[in-house]
Amino acid sequence: MFKNTYQNGLLSIFYSCGSNPLAIWDMEVQNGHIKRLTDAEVNSIVLEIVSTNVATTYISCPKRNQVLGIKLPFLVMIVKNLKRYFSFEITILDDKNMRRRFRISNFQSTTKIKPFCTSMPIGLSGGWNQIQFNLADFTRRAYGTQFIETLRVQIHANARLRRIYFSERLFSEDELPQDYKLYLPLERKQKKGKPGKKEPPPVVAAPIPPPVQEILPPSAVSEVPKQEPESPAPATPATPEPEEVKQEPIEAEPAESPTPVKEEAEPVSEATEEPEGAPAEAPAPEEAPEGPTEAAEEPAPAEE
């Protein structure tokens, strides 16, 4: 379909605001609907694909048995997450002339590589998302071959589409034309006249799996009963009782505090002993000389 056309830069295959957005698309609807409506978040016309069965309601490009023949390696989709099951498929041709198909969905948790089909999970944030899919890189990783061209694109329920296009490389927000950008009404009012500073919508790569961490919380719950025997309630009050008994001898320890007071009294007693000895020696000579002095005075005149 596009094999004989000049392919460079950007090549769009779907735009919801066009006069006939499904001109080159086929539709299949069972137990659902495919219609255009105005999205309140974007304040623009979008295409809504909703069904109770993901496999029975979809749009495919191109019509009938034709092939796209697009050689641009990057596929970019602006999709709104409706918090329901959603999937899309891309059929490519590699250098071994083999048709390979990539199936991306948000209800799978692992990547499965088969000879002709590779199923991969995708994680979408709330609201509008910009999905960037590197076809050349995934073809080399999954099959070890080189990407040649894209043959077919198929979008299943449930999602809202704004634009689907191919590009030769990933363009920044400033390099994209205005029609390829997605702005919320609040951003238009706050950043009017400054298109270069507007932030792009959240980007989610196709190979990112859904958060597997949600499976981990049940294992954490199983660990809770293991902790119950480790913390027995009666054992904890039993431990403080002996501690109170140990505190009783601690109260007896302050009795040792007066001992240093005695040590201070001992030097005082030594000081009192010294003055008691001094006067004891003093009266001894006073009483002794009274007797001999009288006797010594008497014989002295006898000799004369």
C-alpha positions as CSV (number, residue, x, y, z in Angstrom):
1,M,0.0,0.0,0.0
2,F,2.8,2.4,0.9
3,K,5.6,0.4,-0.6
4,N,5.9,2.7,-3.7
5,T,5.5,6.0,-1.7
6,Y,8.3,8.1,-0.3
7,Q,8.7,7.3,3.4
8,N,10.6,9.7,5.6
9,G,9.9,11.5,8.9
10,L,6.4,10.7,10.0
11,L,3.7,8.5,8.3
12,S,0.3,8.5,9.9
13,I,-2.2,5.7,9.3
14,F,-4.9,6.9,11.8
15,Y,-6.2,10.2,13.0
16,S,-9.4,10.4,15.0
17,C,-10.2,14.1,14.0
18,G,-10.1,13.4,10.3
19,S,-13.2,13.4,8.0
20,N,-12.9,9.6,7.6
21,P,-10.4,8.1,10.0
22,L,-11.2,4.5,9.1
23,A,-10.9,4.9,5.4
24,I,-8.1,2.3,5.1
25,W,-9.2,0.2,8.0
26,D,-11.5,-2.8,8.4
27,M,-13.9,-3.2,11.3
28,E,-15.1,-6.2,13.2
29,V,-17.6,-5.8,16.0
30,Q,-19.2,-8.4,18.2
31,N,-20.7,-7.7,21.6
32,G,-19.4,-4.2,21.6
33,H,-19.1,-1.0,19.6
34,I,-16.7,1.2,17.6
35,K,-17.7,4.8,17.4
36,R,-16.3,8.3,17.6
37,L,-17.1,10.5,20.6
38,T,-15.7,13.6,22.4
39,D,-13.3,12.8,25.2
40,A,-13.8,15.2,28.1
41,E,-10.2,15.0,29.3
42,V,-8.7,16.0,25.9
43,N,-11.8,17.9,24.7
44,S,-11.4,16.4,21.2
45,I,-13.0,13.7,19.1
46,V,-11.5,10.2,19.6
47,L,-12.3,6.7,18.4
48,E,-13.6,4.3,21.1
49,I,-13.3,0.5,20.8
50,V,-15.2,-1.3,23.5
51,S,-16.4,-4.9,23.8
52,T,-17.0,-7.6,26.4
53,N,-14.6,-9.8,24.4
54,V,-11.3,-8.4,23.4
55,A,-10.8,-10.9,20.5
56,T,-14.1,-10.2,18.7
57,T,-14.0,-6.4,18.4
58,Y,-11.1,-4.8,16.5
59,I,-9.9,-2.6,13.6
60,S,-7.2,-3.7,11.2
61,C,-5.2,-1.9,8.6
62,P,-5.1,-2.1,5.6
63,K,-8.3,-3.4,4.2
64,R,-8.8,-7.0,3.0
65,N,-5.6,-8.8,2.0
66,Q,-3.4,-5.8,1.2
67,V,-0.2,-5.0,3.0
68,L,1.2,-1.7,4.4
69,G,4.8,-2.0,3.3
70,I,6.0,0.7,5.7
71,K,9.7,0.5,6.3
72,L,9.8,3.1,9.2
73,P,11.0,1.2,12.3
74,F,9.1,3.0,15.0
75,L,5.4,2.7,15.7
76,V,3.8,5.4,18.0
77,M,0.2,5.2,19.3
78,I,-1.7,7.7,21.4
79,V,-4.1,5.6,23.5
80,K,-6.3,6.2,26.5
81,N,-6.4,3.5,29.2
82,L,-10.0,2.5,30.0
83,K,-8.8,0.2,32.8
84,R,-10.0,-2.8,30.9
85,Y,-8.4,-5.6,28.8
86,F,-6.6,-4.2,25.8
87,S,-4.3,-5.6,23.1
88,F,-2.9,-4.9,19.6
89,E,-1.0,-6.9,17.0
90,I,1.7,-5.9,14.5
91,T,2.7,-8.2,11.6
92,I,6.2,-7.5,10.1
93,L,8.5,-9.0,7.5
94,D,12.1,-9.8,8.3
95,D,15.2,-10.3,6.1
96,K,14.5,-14.1,5.9
97,N,11.2,-13.4,4.2
98,M,9.3,-14.6,7.2
99,R,6.2,-13.0,8.6
100,R,6.5,-12.4,12.3
101,R,3.7,-11.1,14.6
102,F,4.0,-9.2,17.8
103,R,1.0,-9.4,20.2
104,I,1.0,-6.8,23.0
105,S,-1.6,-6.9,25.8
106,N,-2.1,-5.6,29.4
107,F,-3.5,-8.9,30.7
108,Q,-0.3,-10.9,30.3
109,S,2.6,-11.0,32.8
110,T,5.4,-12.8,30.8
111,T,6.9,-12.6,27.4
112,K,6.5,-15.7,25.2
113,I,8.5,-16.1,22.0
114,K,7.3,-18.5,19.3
115,P,8.6,-19.1,15.8
116,F,5.9,-16.9,14.2
117,C,4.3,-15.0,17.1
118,T,5.7,-13.2,20.2
119,S,3.3,-12.1,23.0
120,M,4.5,-9.4,25.3
121,P,2.9,-7.5,28.2
122,I,2.5,-3.8,28.5
123,G,1.9,-1.5,31.4
124,L,-0.4,1.5,30.9
125,S,-0.8,4.4,33.3
126,G,-4.2,6.0,34.0
127,G,-5.5,8.4,31.3
128,W,-3.8,9.0,28.0
129,N,-0.5,7.2,27.1
130,Q,2.0,7.4,24.3
131,I,3.2,3.9,23.3
132,Q,6.5,3.8,21.4
133,F,7.3,0.5,19.8
134,N,10.8,-0.1,18.2
135,L,10.0,-2.8,15.6
136,A,13.6,-3.2,14.5
137,D,14.9,-3.7,18.0
138,F,12.3,-6.3,19.0
139,T,12.7,-8.2,15.7
140,R,16.4,-8.5,16.4
141,R,16.0,-9.5,20.0
142,A,13.2,-12.0,19.5
143,Y,14.3,-13.7,16.2
144,G,17.8,-12.6,15.5
145,T,16.8,-11.1,12.2
146,Q,16.5,-7.7,10.6
147,F,13.3,-5.8,10.3
148,I,12.3,-5.0,6.7
149,E,8.7,-3.6,6.7
150,T,5.4,-3.6,8.6
151,L,2.6,-5.5,6.9
152,R,-0.4,-5.1,9.1
153,V,-1.6,-3.4,12.3
154,Q,-4.6,-4.6,14.3
155,I,-6.1,-2.8,17.4
156,H,-8.4,-4.7,19.7
157,A,-10.7,-3.5,22.4
158,N,-10.8,-1.8,24.9
159,A,-9.2,1.7,24.4
160,R,-9.7,5.1,22.9
161,L,-7.4,6.1,20.0
162,R,-6.2,9.5,19.0
163,R,-3.5,8.9,16.5
164,I,-1.3,6.0,15.1
165,Y,1.8,6.8,13.1
166,F,5.2,5.4,12.0
167,S,8.5,7.4,12.3
168,E,12.1,6.9,11.3
169,R,13.2,7.9,14.8
170,L,11.8,9.1,18.1
171,F,11.1,12.8,17.8
172,S,11.1,15.2,20.7
173,E,8.0,17.1,21.6
174,D,9.4,20.3,20.0
175,E,10.0,18.5,16.7
176,L,6.5,17.1,16.3
177,P,3.9,19.0,14.4
178,Q,0.9,20.3,16.3
179,D,-1.5,17.7,15.0
180,Y,0.7,14.9,16.4
181,K,0.7,16.3,19.9
182,L,-1.8,15.7,22.7
183,Y,-2.6,18.5,25.1
184,L,-5.0,18.6,27.9
185,P,-7.4,21.6,28.2
186,L,-5.7,22.8,31.4
187,E,-2.3,22.8,29.8
188,R,-3.6,24.9,26.9
189,K,-4.8,27.6,29.3
190,Q,-1.7,27.6,31.5
191,K,0.8,27.4,28.7
192,K,-0.9,29.4,26.0
193,G,1.7,30.9,23.6
194,K,4.5,28.6,24.8
195,P,4.2,25.4,22.8
196,G,7.9,24.6,23.2
197,K,7.5,24.1,27.0
198,K,4.5,21.9,27.0
199,E,5.1,18.5,28.5
200,P,4.3,15.3,26.5
201,P,1.9,12.7,27.7
202,P,3.3,9.9,29.8
203,V,5.4,7.5,27.6
204,V,5.1,3.7,28.2
205,A,7.2,1.3,26.2
206,A,5.6,-1.8,24.9
207,P,7.9,-4.4,26.5
208,I,7.3,-3.1,30.1
209,P,5.4,-5.8,31.9
210,P,2.6,-5.1,34.3
211,P,3.8,-4.6,37.8
212,V,4.7,-8.0,39.1
213,Q,5.1,-6.5,42.6
214,E,1.4,-7.0,43.1
215,I,2.0,-10.8,43.4
216,L,4.5,-10.2,46.2
217,P,2.1,-8.9,48.9
218,P,0.5,-12.4,49.5
219,S,3.9,-13.8,50.4
220,A,4.3,-11.0,52.9
221,V,1.0,-12.0,54.4
222,S,2.2,-15.6,54.8
223,E,5.1,-14.4,56.9
224,V,2.8,-12.7,59.5
225,P,1.8,-15.9,61.3
226,K,5.5,-16.8,61.6
227,Q,6.0,-13.7,63.7
228,E,3.2,-14.5,66.2
229,P,5.1,-17.3,68.1
230,E,8.2,-15.1,68.3
231,S,6.4,-12.5,70.5
232,P,4.7,-14.4,73.3
233,A,2.8,-12.0,75.6
234,P,3.3,-13.8,78.9
235,A,7.0,-14.0,78.6
236,T,7.5,-10.2,78.6
237,P,5.8,-9.5,82.0
238,A,7.7,-12.3,83.6
239,T,11.1,-10.6,82.9
240,P,10.5,-7.4,84.8
241,E,9.6,-9.2,88.0
242,P,13.2,-10.4,88.7
243,E,14.4,-7.0,87.7
244,E,12.4,-5.5,90.6
245,V,14.0,-7.9,93.0
246,K,17.4,-6.8,91.8
247,Q,16.5,-3.3,92.5
248,E,16.2,-4.0,96.3
249,P,19.9,-4.6,96.8
250,I,20.5,-1.5,94.8
251,E,18.7,0.4,97.5
252,A,21.1,-1.0,100.1
253,E,24.1,0.3,98.2
254,P,23.4,3.9,99.3
255,A,24.2,2.7,102.9
256,E,27.8,2.6,101.8
257,S,27.6,6.3,101.2
258,P,28.2,7.2,104.9
259,T,31.5,5.3,104.8
260,P,33.2,8.2,103.2
261,V,31.8,10.4,106.0
262,K,33.7,8.2,108.5
263,E,36.9,8.6,106.6
264,E,36.5,12.3,107.0
265,A,36.0,11.9,110.8
266,E,39.1,9.7,111.2
267,P,41.5,12.6,110.5
268,V,39.5,14.7,113.0
269,S,40.1,12.0,115.7
270,E,43.9,12.1,115.0
271,A,43.9,15.8,115.5
272,T,42.2,15.4,118.9
273,E,44.7,12.8,120.1
274,E,47.6,15.2,119.6
275,P,46.3,17.9,121.9
276,E,45.4,15.3,124.5
277,G,49.0,14.0,124.6
278,A,50.6,17.4,125.0
279,P,48.8,18.5,128.2
280,A,49.4,15.0,129.7
281,E,53.1,15.5,129.5
282,A,52.9,19.0,130.9
283,P,51.4,18.3,134.4
284,A,53.7,15.4,134.9
285,P,56.8,17.6,135.4
286,E,54.9,20.1,137.4
287,E,54.0,17.5,140.1
288,A,57.4,15.8,140.1
289,P,59.5,18.9,140.8
290,E,57.3,19.9,143.8
291,G,58.7,17.0,146.0
292,P,62.3,17.2,145.1
293,T,62.5,20.9,145.0
294,E,61.7,21.1,148.7
295,A,64.1,18.3,149.5
296,A,66.9,19.9,147.5
297,E,66.5,23.3,149.2
298,E,66.7,21.7,152.6
299,P,70.1,19.9,152.4
300,A,71.8,22.9,150.9
301,P,71.9,24.9,154.2
302,A,72.9,21.7,156.1
303,E,76.2,21.5,154.3
304,E,76.9,25.1,155.4
